[in-house]
């Protein structure tokens, strides 16, 4: 966890003070462990893209757990530019992610709101496509996704957000399945950059490591 020390952030693992880079590495490894254990299955599956695969990744058991969402939110927040007004994503996979990042940002005194993009317009009331506190038109919004295959869902969300008058140039995902680089090409074709915490190879063949925590005695924090 991170704590404030003399007005600066200090990082701890098991109550031992460590460098903040070690903290990030430790939590990235912890999140990968959760994804491998709770989100990955091998067999014969049909993906949301309509394709078949022997590898299935469903991050919801991770992002809908307190531990998983807390770690994922802290790590994904590092990919969000400081001039971003909101994070958004297509329901359902992105719902916990946008909420988690909004809370993680708030805990760092950053007013970053969450937007949920509907798959269909609301059937009553305003008929809205987007739920959440809308920032001023022209604001920057980053799209979040749990698992990227072709990038279709993220692009749908980006299109809806752009149509509402916002600037979208970045997509951040937990896992990129890396289907022959198709998602990157698809994103680039519509002016989006794709960033991800993990690729499918890391999930299928997770690295074996021995954690070594780098202790720090710097009283000024990180």
NUPA-768934 format. One record per residue (C-alpha): residue number from 1; residue in three letters; x, y negated, z negated. Coordinates in nm, 2 decimals. Example, Ala and Ser with C-alpha at 12.3 -4.5 7.8 and 13.67 -1.06 7.14 Angstrom:
2
resi=1&resn=ALA&east=1.23&north=0.45&up=-0.78
resi=2&resn=SER&east=1.37&north=0.11&up=-0.71
% end
This chain:
222
resi=1&resn=UNK&east=0.00&north=0.00&up=0.00
resi=2&resn=UNK&east=0.11&north=-0.36&up=0.03
resi=3&resn=UNK&east=0.11&north=-0.61&up=-0.26
resi=4&resn=UNK&east=0.19&north=-0.97&up=-0.31
resi=5&resn=UNK&east=0.53&north=-1.04&up=-0.47
resi=6&resn=UNK&east=0.64&north=-1.40&up=-0.53
resi=7&resn=UNK&east=0.40&north=-1.51&up=-0.26
resi=8&resn=UNK&east=0.52&north=-1.25&up=0.00
resi=9&resn=UNK&east=0.41&north=-0.91&up=0.10
resi=10&resn=UNK&east=0.59&north=-0.61&up=-0.07
resi=11&resn=UNK&east=0.53&north=-0.25&up=0.04
resi=12&resn=UNK&east=0.50&north=0.05&up=-0.18
resi=13&resn=UNK&east=0.47&north=0.43&up=-0.13
resi=14&resn=UNK&east=0.38&north=0.64&up=-0.44
resi=15&resn=UNK&east=0.45&north=0.33&up=-0.65
resi=16&resn=UNK&east=0.81&north=0.31&up=-0.51
resi=17&resn=UNK&east=0.90&north=-0.01&up=-0.34
resi=18&resn=UNK&east=1.01&north=0.05&up=0.02
resi=19&resn=UNK&east=1.08&north=-0.16&up=0.33
resi=20&resn=UNK&east=0.77&north=-0.26&up=0.52
resi=21&resn=UNK&east=0.89&north=-0.08&up=0.83
resi=22&resn=UNK&east=0.91&north=0.24&up=0.63
resi=23&resn=UNK&east=0.56&north=0.17&up=0.51
resi=24&resn=UNK&east=0.43&north=0.14&up=0.87
resi=25&resn=UNK&east=0.62&north=0.46&up=0.97
resi=26&resn=UNK&east=0.49&north=0.65&up=0.67
resi=27&resn=UNK&east=0.12&north=0.55&up=0.74
resi=28&resn=UNK&east=0.15&north=0.62&up=1.11
resi=29&resn=UNK&east=0.27&north=0.98&up=1.03
resi=30&resn=UNK&east=-0.01&north=1.01&up=0.77
resi=31&resn=UNK&east=-0.27&north=0.90&up=1.03
resi=32&resn=UNK&east=-0.13&north=1.15&up=1.29
resi=33&resn=UNK&east=-0.16&north=1.43&up=1.03
resi=34&resn=UNK&east=-0.53&north=1.34&up=0.98
resi=35&resn=UNK&east=-0.60&north=1.33&up=1.35
resi=36&resn=UNK&east=-0.43&north=1.67&up=1.41
resi=37&resn=UNK&east=-0.61&north=1.83&up=1.11
resi=38&resn=UNK&east=-0.96&north=1.67&up=1.15
resi=39&resn=UNK&east=-0.99&north=1.54&up=1.50
resi=40&resn=UNK&east=-0.82&north=1.78&up=1.73
resi=41&resn=UNK&east=-0.94&north=2.12&up=1.87
resi=42&resn=UNK&east=-0.82&north=2.35&up=2.14
resi=43&resn=UNK&east=-1.05&north=2.55&up=2.36
resi=44&resn=UNK&east=-1.27&north=2.48&up=2.67
resi=45&resn=UNK&east=-1.45&north=2.14&up=2.65
resi=46&resn=UNK&east=-1.63&north=1.90&up=2.87
resi=47&resn=UNK&east=-1.52&north=1.54&up=2.80
resi=48&resn=UNK&east=-1.73&north=1.23&up=2.81
resi=49&resn=UNK&east=-1.57&north=1.15&up=3.14
resi=50&resn=UNK&east=-1.73&north=1.46&up=3.28
resi=51&resn=UNK&east=-1.40&north=1.64&up=3.32
resi=52&resn=UNK&east=-1.30&north=1.97&up=3.16
resi=53&resn=UNK&east=-1.00&north=2.01&up=2.92
resi=54&resn=UNK&east=-0.86&north=2.25&up=2.68
resi=55&resn=UNK&east=-0.78&north=1.96&up=2.44
resi=56&resn=UNK&east=-1.06&north=1.79&up=2.25
resi=57&resn=UNK&east=-1.00&north=1.49&up=2.03
resi=58&resn=UNK&east=-1.29&north=1.35&up=1.83
resi=59&resn=UNK&east=-1.16&north=1.08&up=1.59
resi=60&resn=UNK&east=-1.49&north=1.02&up=1.41
resi=61&resn=UNK&east=-1.42&north=1.26&up=1.12
resi=62&resn=UNK&east=-1.10&north=1.05&up=1.07
resi=63&resn=UNK&east=-1.24&north=0.70&up=1.12
resi=64&resn=UNK&east=-1.55&north=0.77&up=0.92
resi=65&resn=UNK&east=-1.34&north=0.87&up=0.62
resi=66&resn=UNK&east=-1.22&north=0.61&up=0.37
resi=67&resn=UNK&east=-0.86&north=0.72&up=0.40
resi=68&resn=UNK&east=-0.85&north=0.75&up=0.77
resi=69&resn=UNK&east=-1.03&north=0.42&up=0.84
resi=70&resn=UNK&east=-0.81&north=0.23&up=0.59
resi=71&resn=UNK&east=-0.49&north=0.35&up=0.75
resi=72&resn=UNK&east=-0.61&north=0.32&up=1.11
resi=73&resn=UNK&east=-0.73&north=-0.04&up=1.05
resi=74&resn=UNK&east=-0.40&north=-0.15&up=0.90
resi=75&resn=UNK&east=-0.20&north=0.00&up=1.19
resi=76&resn=UNK&east=-0.43&north=-0.12&up=1.47
resi=77&resn=UNK&east=-0.44&north=-0.47&up=1.32
resi=78&resn=UNK&east=-0.07&north=-0.50&up=1.42
resi=79&resn=UNK&east=-0.17&north=-0.49&up=1.78
resi=80&resn=UNK&east=-0.42&north=-0.78&up=1.75
resi=81&resn=UNK&east=-0.29&north=-1.12&up=1.86
resi=82&resn=UNK&east=-0.32&north=-1.40&up=1.61
resi=83&resn=UNK&east=-0.54&north=-1.62&up=1.83
resi=84&resn=UNK&east=-0.80&north=-1.34&up=1.86
resi=85&resn=UNK&east=-1.15&north=-1.44&up=1.72
resi=86&resn=UNK&east=-1.31&north=-1.09&up=1.72
resi=87&resn=UNK&east=-1.27&north=-0.72&up=1.80
resi=88&resn=UNK&east=-1.53&north=-0.54&up=1.99
resi=89&resn=UNK&east=-1.61&north=-0.19&up=2.13
resi=90&resn=UNK&east=-1.87&north=0.03&up=2.28
resi=91&resn=UNK&east=-2.09&north=0.21&up=2.04
resi=92&resn=UNK&east=-2.04&north=0.48&up=1.89
resi=93&resn=UNK&east=-1.67&north=0.56&up=1.88
resi=94&resn=UNK&east=-1.56&north=0.20&up=1.82
resi=95&resn=UNK&east=-1.81&north=0.12&up=1.55
resi=96&resn=UNK&east=-1.60&north=0.21&up=1.25
resi=97&resn=UNK&east=-1.29&north=0.07&up=1.40
resi=98&resn=UNK&east=-1.42&north=-0.28&up=1.46
resi=99&resn=UNK&east=-1.57&north=-0.29&up=1.11
resi=100&resn=UNK&east=-1.25&north=-0.16&up=0.96
resi=101&resn=UNK&east=-1.03&north=-0.42&up=1.13
resi=102&resn=UNK&east=-1.27&north=-0.70&up=1.04
resi=103&resn=UNK&east=-1.23&north=-0.60&up=0.67
resi=104&resn=UNK&east=-0.85&north=-0.54&up=0.70
resi=105&resn=UNK&east=-0.81&north=-0.89&up=0.85
resi=106&resn=UNK&east=-1.03&north=-1.05&up=0.59
resi=107&resn=UNK&east=-0.81&north=-0.90&up=0.32
resi=108&resn=UNK&east=-0.52&north=-1.09&up=0.49
resi=109&resn=UNK&east=-0.72&north=-1.42&up=0.50
resi=110&resn=UNK&east=-0.79&north=-1.38&up=0.87
resi=111&resn=UNK&east=-1.14&north=-1.45&up=0.99
resi=112&resn=UNK&east=-1.16&north=-1.17&up=1.26
resi=113&resn=UNK&east=-1.52&north=-1.06&up=1.32
resi=114&resn=UNK&east=-1.65&north=-0.74&up=1.46
resi=115&resn=UNK&east=-1.87&north=-0.70&up=1.76
resi=116&resn=UNK&east=-2.06&north=-0.38&up=1.87
resi=117&resn=UNK&east=-2.15&north=-0.34&up=2.24
resi=118&resn=UNK&east=-2.46&north=-0.15&up=2.31
resi=119&resn=UNK&east=-2.49&north=0.12&up=2.58
resi=120&resn=UNK&east=-2.83&north=-0.02&up=2.66
resi=121&resn=UNK&east=-2.98&north=-0.36&up=2.59
resi=122&resn=UNK&east=-3.18&north=-0.39&up=2.27
resi=123&resn=UNK&east=-3.53&north=-0.27&up=2.35
resi=124&resn=UNK&east=-3.70&north=-0.54&up=2.14
resi=125&resn=UNK&east=-3.65&north=-0.89&up=2.00
resi=126&resn=UNK&east=-3.37&north=-1.07&up=2.18
resi=127&resn=UNK&east=-3.28&north=-0.78&up=2.41
resi=128&resn=UNK&east=-2.91&north=-0.83&up=2.32
resi=129&resn=UNK&east=-2.62&north=-0.62&up=2.45
resi=130&resn=UNK&east=-2.39&north=-0.74&up=2.17
resi=131&resn=UNK&east=-2.43&north=-0.71&up=1.80
resi=132&resn=UNK&east=-2.24&north=-0.91&up=1.54
resi=133&resn=UNK&east=-2.14&north=-1.27&up=1.46
resi=134&resn=UNK&east=-2.06&north=-1.42&up=1.80
resi=135&resn=UNK&east=-1.75&north=-1.65&up=1.82
resi=136&resn=UNK&east=-1.76&north=-1.97&up=2.03
resi=137&resn=UNK&east=-1.77&north=-1.91&up=2.40
resi=138&resn=UNK&east=-1.43&north=-1.90&up=2.55
resi=139&resn=UNK&east=-1.28&north=-1.72&up=2.24
resi=140&resn=UNK&east=-1.04&north=-1.43&up=2.28
resi=141&resn=UNK&east=-1.18&north=-1.08&up=2.20
resi=142&resn=UNK&east=-0.98&north=-0.76&up=2.19
resi=143&resn=UNK&east=-1.15&north=-0.42&up=2.28
resi=144&resn=UNK&east=-1.10&north=-0.12&up=2.05
resi=145&resn=UNK&east=-1.15&north=0.24&up=2.14
resi=146&resn=UNK&east=-1.09&north=0.57&up=1.95
resi=147&resn=UNK&east=-0.99&north=0.79&up=2.24
resi=148&resn=UNK&east=-0.90&north=0.68&up=2.59
resi=149&resn=UNK&east=-0.94&north=0.92&up=2.89
resi=150&resn=UNK&east=-1.01&north=0.72&up=3.20
resi=151&resn=UNK&east=-1.07&north=0.39&up=3.02
resi=152&resn=UNK&east=-1.43&north=0.38&up=3.15
resi=153&resn=UNK&east=-1.59&north=0.31&up=2.81
resi=154&resn=UNK&east=-1.35&north=0.04&up=2.71
resi=155&resn=UNK&east=-1.39&north=-0.13&up=3.05
resi=156&resn=UNK&east=-1.77&north=-0.13&up=3.01
resi=157&resn=UNK&east=-1.73&north=-0.30&up=2.67
resi=158&resn=UNK&east=-1.48&north=-0.55&up=2.82
resi=159&resn=UNK&east=-1.72&north=-0.63&up=3.10
resi=160&resn=UNK&east=-2.01&north=-0.70&up=2.87
resi=161&resn=UNK&east=-1.79&north=-0.92&up=2.65
resi=162&resn=UNK&east=-1.66&north=-1.11&up=2.95
resi=163&resn=UNK&east=-2.01&north=-1.16&up=3.09
resi=164&resn=UNK&east=-2.10&north=-1.32&up=2.76
resi=165&resn=UNK&east=-1.83&north=-1.58&up=2.81
resi=166&resn=UNK&east=-1.53&north=-1.45&up=2.63
resi=167&resn=UNK&east=-1.17&north=-1.39&up=2.72
resi=168&resn=UNK&east=-1.06&north=-1.02&up=2.72
resi=169&resn=UNK&east=-0.72&north=-0.91&up=2.83
resi=170&resn=UNK&east=-0.63&north=-0.63&up=2.58
resi=171&resn=UNK&east=-0.76&north=-0.28&up=2.48
resi=172&resn=UNK&east=-0.62&north=-0.11&up=2.17
resi=173&resn=UNK&east=-0.68&north=0.26&up=2.11
resi=174&resn=UNK&east=-0.60&north=0.53&up=1.86
resi=175&resn=UNK&east=-0.53&north=0.80&up=2.11
resi=176&resn=UNK&east=-0.45&north=0.78&up=2.48
resi=177&resn=UNK&east=-0.51&north=1.11&up=2.65
resi=178&resn=UNK&east=-0.27&north=1.00&up=2.94
resi=179&resn=UNK&east=-0.46&north=1.15&up=3.22
resi=180&resn=UNK&east=-0.19&north=1.10&up=3.49
resi=181&resn=UNK&east=-0.17&north=0.74&up=3.40
resi=182&resn=UNK&east=-0.52&north=0.68&up=3.53
resi=183&resn=UNK&east=-0.64&north=0.47&up=3.24
resi=184&resn=UNK&east=-0.34&north=0.24&up=3.27
resi=185&resn=UNK&east=-0.40&north=0.19&up=3.64
resi=186&resn=UNK&east=-0.78&north=0.15&up=3.59
resi=187&resn=UNK&east=-0.72&north=-0.11&up=3.31
resi=188&resn=UNK&east=-0.46&north=-0.30&up=3.52
resi=189&resn=UNK&east=-0.70&north=-0.32&up=3.81
resi=190&resn=UNK&east=-0.94&north=-0.52&up=3.60
resi=191&resn=UNK&east=-0.69&north=-0.73&up=3.42
resi=192&resn=UNK&east=-0.65&north=-0.54&up=3.10
resi=193&resn=UNK&east=-0.35&north=-0.42&up=2.91
resi=194&resn=UNK&east=-0.37&north=-0.09&up=2.72
resi=195&resn=UNK&east=-0.20&north=-0.03&up=2.39
resi=196&resn=UNK&east=-0.23&north=0.29&up=2.18
resi=197&resn=UNK&east=-0.10&north=0.43&up=1.85
resi=198&resn=UNK&east=-0.07&north=0.79&up=1.98
resi=199&resn=UNK&east=-0.07&north=0.98&up=2.30
resi=200&resn=UNK&east=-0.22&north=1.33&up=2.35
resi=201&resn=UNK&east=0.12&north=1.50&up=2.35
resi=202&resn=UNK&east=0.19&north=1.38&up=1.99
resi=203&resn=UNK&east=-0.14&north=1.52&up=1.88
resi=204&resn=UNK&east=-0.10&north=1.85&up=2.06
resi=205&resn=UNK&east=0.27&north=1.89&up=1.95
resi=206&resn=UNK&east=0.31&north=1.68&up=1.64
resi=207&resn=UNK&east=0.67&north=1.61&up=1.54
resi=208&resn=UNK&east=0.81&north=1.80&up=1.24
resi=209&resn=UNK&east=0.98&north=1.56&up=1.01
resi=210&resn=UNK&east=1.11&north=1.52&up=0.66
resi=211&resn=UNK&east=1.00&north=1.18&up=0.51
resi=212&resn=UNK&east=1.28&north=0.97&up=0.38
resi=213&resn=UNK&east=1.16&north=0.66&up=0.21
resi=214&resn=UNK&east=1.40&north=0.36&up=0.25
resi=215&resn=UNK&east=1.39&north=0.19&up=-0.09
resi=216&resn=UNK&east=1.45&north=-0.18&up=-0.11
resi=217&resn=UNK&east=1.56&north=-0.41&up=-0.39
resi=218&resn=UNK&east=1.50&north=-0.73&up=-0.21
resi=219&resn=UNK&east=1.30&north=-0.94&up=-0.46
resi=220&resn=UNK&east=1.18&north=-1.17&up=-0.19
resi=221&resn=UNK&east=0.96&north=-0.90&up=-0.03
resi=222&resn=UNK&east=0.94&north=-0.82&up=0.34
% end
